[in-house]
């Protein structure tokens, strides 16, 4: 099983930290993980030309490299900070530009998928950002998964916040987010192994 973790943050701080927690757990379970940073790839915004309706984008940039990695993976997580109520622009560019994978006979179908979100404020749009990512996964015919452990000590999916009870903190001190990330890793492996035959 190979997990592709996509860091959709323009930096390498809180979102990357949660992706690394998941990666470490998946590796402990004997599986392969690759983390990529969207900011290292040139993925221009969609021009709305609809060339992708025939299965290929008219723009020749790094979207092809990222999509190739996504197609090679058994499971995909997209980590995204929310700066103002939804995913950042670089993640939305990935979503829009990977439309050709759907129009080209659902090339990402049956990949296990989960969102990982970080937010400055506890109610800063993390759930809305996660739902945007889940809708994307459903549109690509991926298999979204959630955490199935204690809902008191974990969430449905990892949400790390830097707003603590006594002021600002690092996500590295968000125990619920860390527990959720570890639980999600186990769930991803479980479902990826159970659905292996669907990916051929």
PyMOL commands that set and color helices and strands:
alter all, ss='L'
color gray80, all
select helices_A, chain A and resi 14-28+38-40+51-54+63-72+89-97+99-103+126-139+171-173+175-194+196-199
alter helices_A, ss='H'
color red, helices_A
select strands_A, chain A and resi 2-7+32-37+75-82+112-119+143-144+159-161+163-164+167-168
alter strands_A, ss='S'
color yellow, strands_A
deselect
rebuild
show_as cartoon
